């Protein structure tokens, strides 16, 4: 709920700044395009960071499974 209110507030603020801005149409379009590209870059960075975190977690889990399997094999071999 709080995040939705934040996003709504940002959207309203952005819309008001566009309506009240003393810029030409071309400048406003360029500004909007730059903001969109910045948003895409930020989203891409977040995706890359999350992907690295997931890979690290998967690698840790895989190593733990490997260790457990090896321990099981050793236990079976001794018995």
N, C-alpha and C positions, 0 to 999 in steps of 0.2 A: 504494500500500500504506500509506504513512504517513498519507494523508488518510483512508483507511478506518478505520485505528486511531484517529485523532482523533475521527471521527464516532462510532465505537463507544464510545469513552471518554466522550464527551459524553452519549450516550444512556444509558449505564449510570449516570453521575452524576446525570442528571435523574431517572431512575427511582428511584434510591436516595433522592434528596431528597424525592420525592413520598411515598415509603413512610414516611420518618422525620419528615416535617414535622408540627409540632403545630398544623395549621390545620384548619378545618372543611372539609367537602366543597365548600361554595359558594365559599369563599375559594380553595381549590385549583383549582376549575374556572375561576374568574376569572383566576387566575394563569396557568393553561395557555392560556386564550384570549388573554391579553395577549401571552404569549410567541409564540404562533402568529401573531398579527397583526404583531408585531415582525419575525418571520421573513419574512412576506409582504412587508412594507415593504422590508426589506433586499434581498430577491430582486428586487423591482420596481426599486429603485435600481440594482442591478447590471445588469438588463436595459436600462434607459434608458442607462446609461453605455456598455455594449457597443454598443447601437444607434447612439449618437453616434459611437463610434470607427469602426464599420463604414461609416457614412455618410461620414465624413471620408476614409477610405481609398478608398471608391468615387469620391468627388468628385475626389480627387487622381489616381486612375487614369484617370478620364474626361478630365481636363484634359490629362494626358500623351498620351493617344490623340489628342485633338483637335490638340495641338501637332504630333505626328508626321504626322498626315494633312495639316495645313496645310503643313508643310515638304515633304512629298511632292508636293503640288499645285504648290508654287512651283518645285520641282526639275523637274517635268514641264513646267511652263509655260516655263521658261528653255531647255529642250532643244529 
